[in-house]
Amino acid sequence: MLRIRESLLSGWLAYKRLTGLSFPRRFPIVQFPNLPLIVAFLAGAASTHIDGGAHSYVVSLSYLAMTIWAYEELVHGVNWFRHLLGLTYAILMVVRVAHALHP
């Protein structure tokens, strides 16, 4: 049990180091994806392979994760560019959901 905890802790610390990577260092424009963005990408990719009612749920998960990511960037972004990126994606997600509701 102790080895599992150590492995989980080691994996979590490695993930946190990766999410701390950014380029350029002084004014981060590109960052390693955080958890909501990873979930959005995975759900979006999975939605292309799923049909029927499950497709709607997976697309909804992708939209929700992307909205959470956009909110986080808008409110907690590291610079004005990341705030603007969050605002842009928040607006884009509102438009995409409105379009999905009214085909």
N, C-alpha and C positions, 0 to 999 in steps of 0.2 A: 504494500500500500504506500509505503514511503517513497519507493522508486517511482510510482505513478505520479505522486505529487511533485517530486523533483522534476520529472519529465514535463509535466504540465507547466510548472513554473518556468523551466528553461525555455519551453516553446513560447510562452507568453512574453518573456523578456526579449526573446529574439524577434517576435512580432513587433513589440514596442520599439526596438532599435530600428527595424525596417521602416515603420511608419514615421520615424523621426528623420528619415532621409529626405532631403529636398535639394532642389537646384534652381538657381544659384543660392548659395548659403545665406548671403546677406539679404536677399529679396526673393523668397521662395515663390516660384511660379509653378514648378512641377514638384509634386510630392508623391510619395508612395501611397497607394490607395488605403484609406481606412476601412473599417468593417462595413459601414453602410454602403460604401461604393463597391466593395468586393461583392456584397450580397446583391446589389443592383446589377452588376455585370453578370454574375452567375445566373440570376433569375432571368435576365434578358436573353442570355444565350440558351438557357433551358427552354424558354418559351417558343423558340423556333422549332423545337423537336417535340412539343406537346400539342395535342389536339383536343377539341371538345371543351367541356366545362373547366377542366384543370388549367387550360391555357389562360383563361381569364384570371384565375387566382395567381398564377405565376407572374403574369404581366402586372397585376395589382401589387404584388410583392416588390417587383422591380421598381414600379412608380413610387411606392412608399419608401423604399430604401433610398432612392434617388432624391426624394423630397427631404428626407432626414439629412442626407449628405449636404444638400443645398442650404438647408437651414443652419447646419453646423458651420458651414463656410461663411454664410452671411453674418452670423452672430459672433463666431469665435475664430474667424480667419486671421491669419498672421499678418496680413497687410491689405492695402486697399484693393489690390488686384484680386486676392482671394475673396474679399467681400463682394466685389463686383461679379465675380464668377458665381458665387452663391446666389446672388440676386438674379442673375441671368437664368440660371437653371431653375430657380423657384418659379419664375415667370413662365419658363418653358414647360414646366410640369403642370402648371395650372392650365395652360393652353392645351396640352396633350390630353389631360383628363377631361376637359370640356369637350374636346373633339371626340374622345372615346365615348362620352355619354350621348352625344348627338351625331350619329353617323350620317 
